[in-house]
Amino acid sequence: MFKYFKVICKVIFPLIWSYFTCLLPYSIHPEKRSLEKRFRKVQHIIRKVLKAFNINYHASDLEEFYKNRNNDENYLFICNHISDLDPLIFIALAPRPITFVAKIETLKFPLVGRAIKILSGEFMDRDDLKQSLKIMINVQKKLASDEKIDIMIFPEGTRNKGDVFKTLPYHHGTFRPAFKANKNIVAFAISGDNKVLSLKDKRKRYDTYIKKVALYTPVDYKDIKTTDLAIDCENKTNEILSKMKSN
């Protein structure tokens, strides 16, 4: 509890200010500001919050990807999901706009929900198949659009609350928007940030690791099904997570 008290003391006043001057109005009318401006505002707030938790980032693979990527293309990002902080960390480290597909319950989260809404993210009702299909079509359209924004989906469909070094099954539908839009898919593995929000964990600093798993181009997946790609990505992610666990 003392950990949260310290974090609150560090960010409570700037966060309240940012909520009413940025998060709230920007989420109500996101179309009134450019995507780049919305992203930079959200990123600035998130970086302050994460800094208060004393997170050490080990993300050279992510930095290398951004350095060498094709900036004229939108990418579908894939990653295992172990913490509510996962999307915030990718926002904090991204040099260009990124948004997410999140479960509809995330809309109730004052920071994560607002941030994703501001960034034109999508909220999926997992109990409504028709709505879920519509969301994935929206993702496909955004990937195919001229707007410079990447989209991340957590293919497990929910946060992994068990063994964080072994993924839950990857849903093959996650990959379909990129298939349809003929876009690159880049997969990452994340570890360490699941401990940040734990009241039982008393450490002063938290090491979070992000490793690149694979890059799939349209040429790579043109002759296979989404089910095959999901299995391949899941297996490769688990191989990376196993190495991360042993280190």
Summary of the structure (lengths in Angstrom):
residues: 247
radius of gyration: 17.5
end to end distance: 29.3
largest distance: 54.2
contacts: 750
relative contact order: 0.16
helix: 53%
strand: 16%
